[in-house]
């Protein structure tokens, strides 16, 4: 049976209504994960939950131990990951509080531990990463959004920046020219590491703000929190519909 994990990002440190069964603290060959893995049940389906930034939210994007997080999920028998993340909107459809299920990404991050394939190798390993998100899992999330009556963008290109600072207006213009629809800080190397361990992986992204320079004025944390509150509530509806459908 498919074993599901949900990774929560900014705005989703805990999973509401999760019937918690136990917590597991792991030490992996790549260090300690961001937080304890929470084993629980939601809408009749067992799952694991991991707070990507720790609980409480204290680990910045560039300091997350992505390798430990993903390795630990694999060790606990997970085969399928839904990654929830707060992002900025770049293309016109990606307005604040909107939800997108991206199908592509571009990695602008640097100096992150981005692969399991290094050191003591018998051969060099290259994974195919043409399509970074598992299409069947994306399709199920899109169907769940329709079931929950939550409008979403079914496609989009996620651009992953280094953080923790927000981007300049010029950087967002460059990303726009590159074809990015969304900007976030945690999409990589998480997606690639999941692929290396042959785990299904899809992202459920909640737009917290417009990217720098898209609209006039500065980006404020008050604005981000307001949009995340609405967007994460809709993301929870999608997850609940997904869990109900996948249980059947």
C-alpha positions in Angstrom: 0.0 0.0 0.0 1.2 3.5 -0.8 2.5 5.3 2.3 1.9 9.0 2.2 3.9 11.9 3.7 3.0 15.5 3.8 5.8 18.1 4.2 4.5 21.4 5.5 6.2 24.6 4.8 5.7 28.2 5.9 2.1 28.5 7.2 1.8 24.8 7.8 3.9 23.8 10.8 1.1 21.5 12.1 -1.6 19.6 10.2 -5.0 20.5 11.6 -7.4 17.7 12.7 -4.6 15.1 12.4 -5.2 12.3 14.9 -1.6 11.9 16.2 -0.5 8.3 16.8 3.2 8.8 17.7 6.3 10.8 16.9 9.6 9.4 15.5 12.9 11.1 16.0 15.6 9.9 13.5 19.3 10.3 13.0 20.2 9.6 9.4 23.6 9.1 7.6 23.1 12.7 6.5 22.3 14.2 9.9 19.1 15.0 11.8 15.8 15.9 10.1 14.1 19.3 10.6 11.7 17.9 13.2 10.2 14.7 14.6 8.1 12.8 12.0 4.5 12.8 13.1 2.5 9.6 12.5 -1.2 10.2 12.3 -4.5 9.6 10.7 -6.6 12.1 8.8 -9.9 11.5 7.0 -9.4 7.8 7.6 -5.9 7.5 6.1 -2.6 7.0 7.9 0.2 9.4 6.9 3.4 11.0 8.1 3.8 14.7 8.6 7.1 16.7 8.7 7.5 20.4 9.4 10.1 21.4 6.8 11.3 24.5 8.8 11.0 22.7 12.2 8.4 23.1 14.9 8.5 25.9 15.8 9.4 27.4 12.5 13.1 28.3 13.0 15.1 26.8 10.2 15.7 29.1 7.2 15.4 27.7 3.6 19.1 27.5 3.0 19.8 25.7 6.3 17.2 22.9 5.9 18.7 19.5 5.9 16.8 18.3 2.9 18.8 15.1 2.6 18.1 14.0 6.2 14.4 14.9 5.7 13.9 12.8 2.6 16.2 9.9 3.7 14.2 9.7 6.9 10.9 9.5 5.0 12.3 6.7 2.8 13.5 4.9 5.9 10.0 5.0 7.4 8.5 3.4 4.4 7.1 6.5 2.6 6.5 6.1 -1.1 4.6 9.3 -1.9 5.2 12.9 -0.8 3.0 16.0 -1.1 5.1 19.0 -0.5 3.1 22.1 0.7 4.9 25.4 0.2 4.4 29.1 0.4 5.5 30.9 -2.8 5.5 34.3 -4.5 3.4 34.9 -7.7 5.1 36.0 -10.9 2.7 35.3 -13.8 -0.7 37.1 -13.8 -2.7 34.1 -12.8 -0.7 33.6 -9.6 -2.3 36.2 -7.4 -2.0 36.1 -3.6 -3.9 33.3 -1.9 -4.1 31.4 -5.2 -3.0 27.7 -5.3 -0.9 26.1 -8.0 0.2 22.6 -8.7 3.4 23.1 -10.6 4.7 20.8 -13.4 8.2 22.3 -13.9 10.9 24.0 -12.0 14.1 26.0 -12.4 16.8 25.9 -9.7 18.5 29.2 -8.8 19.8 28.0 -5.4 23.4 27.3 -4.6 25.7 25.6 -2.1 23.0 23.3 -0.9 23.6 19.6 -0.3 21.6 18.5 -3.4 22.4 14.8 -4.0 22.8 11.4 -2.2 25.2 10.3 -4.9 28.6 11.6 -3.7 31.4 9.8 -2.0 32.3 6.1 -2.0 30.5 5.5 -5.3 31.1 2.5 -7.6 29.8 4.5 -10.5 28.5 8.0 -11.3 24.7 8.1 -11.2 22.5 10.4 -13.2 18.7 10.6 -12.6 16.3 11.6 -15.3 14.7 14.9 -14.1 13.0 16.1 -17.2 9.7 16.2 -15.4 10.5 16.9 -11.8 7.0 16.2 -10.4 5.2 12.8 -10.5 2.4 13.3 -13.0 0.0 10.7 -11.6 0.3 12.4 -8.1 -0.2 15.8 -9.7 -3.3 14.5 -11.5 -4.7 13.2 -8.2 -4.2 16.6 -6.5 -5.9 18.4 -9.4 -8.8 16.1 -9.1 -8.9 16.6 -5.4 -9.0 20.4 -5.9 -11.9 20.0 -8.2 -13.7 17.8 -5.7 -13.1 20.4 -3.0 -14.3 23.2 -5.3 -11.0 25.1 -4.9 -9.8 26.8 -8.0 -6.1 26.0 -8.8 -3.6 26.4 -11.6 -2.9 22.9 -13.0 0.5 23.8 -14.3 3.3 26.3 -13.6 7.0 26.6 -13.4 8.5 27.0 -9.9 11.7 29.0 -9.6 13.7 28.1 -6.5 15.9 30.9 -5.0 18.4 30.7 -2.2 16.7 32.9 0.5 16.2 33.7 3.2 15.9 37.3 1.8 13.2 38.0 -0.8 14.2 38.6 -4.4 15.0 42.0 -6.0 12.6 43.3 -8.7 15.4 42.7 -11.3 15.7 39.1 -10.2 11.9 38.6 -10.6 12.1 40.1 -14.1 14.8 37.7 -15.0 12.8 34.8 -13.7 9.8 36.0 -15.6 11.9 36.0 -18.8 13.1 32.5 -17.9 9.4 31.3 -17.8 8.9 31.1 -14.1 5.3 31.5 -12.8 6.2 31.1 -9.1 9.1 31.8 -6.9 9.9 29.9 -3.7 12.9 28.9 -1.6 12.4 25.2 -0.7 11.5 23.4 -4.0 15.0 22.3 -4.5 16.9 20.1 -3.8 13.8 18.5 -2.1 12.2 17.4 -5.4 15.5 16.0 -6.8 16.3 14.1 -3.7 12.9 12.4 -3.7 13.5 11.4 -7.3 16.9 9.9 -6.4 15.2 7.7 -3.8 12.4 6.8 -6.3 9.7 8.5 -4.2 6.6 10.0 -5.9 6.6 13.7 -5.3 4.3 16.6 -6.1 4.0 20.2 -4.8 0.9 22.1 -3.6 2.0 25.7 -3.6 0.1 28.6 -1.9 0.8 32.1 -3.2 1.6 34.4 -0.3 2.5 37.6 -2.2 3.3 39.0 -5.6 7.0 38.7 -6.5 9.1 41.9 -6.1 8.2 44.6 -8.6 5.1 42.9 -10.0 3.0 45.5 -8.1 4.0 48.7 -6.5 5.1 48.9 -2.9 7.1 46.7 -0.5 6.3 43.2 0.5 5.3 43.0 4.1 5.0 40.1 6.5 1.5 41.2 7.5 0.4 40.9 3.8 2.0 37.5 3.5 0.4 36.2 6.7 -3.1 37.4 5.6 -2.9 35.6 2.2 -1.3 32.5 3.7 -4.2 32.2 6.2 -6.7 32.0 3.3 -4.6 30.0 1.0 -3.6 27.4 3.5 -7.2 26.9 4.5 -8.0 26.0 0.9 -4.9 23.8 0.7 -6.2 21.9 3.7 -9.5 21.3 1.8 -7.6 19.9 -1.1 -5.6 17.6 1.1 -8.7 16.4 2.9 -10.4 15.6 -0.5 -7.2 13.9 -1.7 -7.0 11.7 1.4 -10.7 10.8 1.1 -10.4 9.8 -2.5 -7.1 7.9 -2.2 -8.5 5.9 0.8 -11.2 4.5 -1.5 
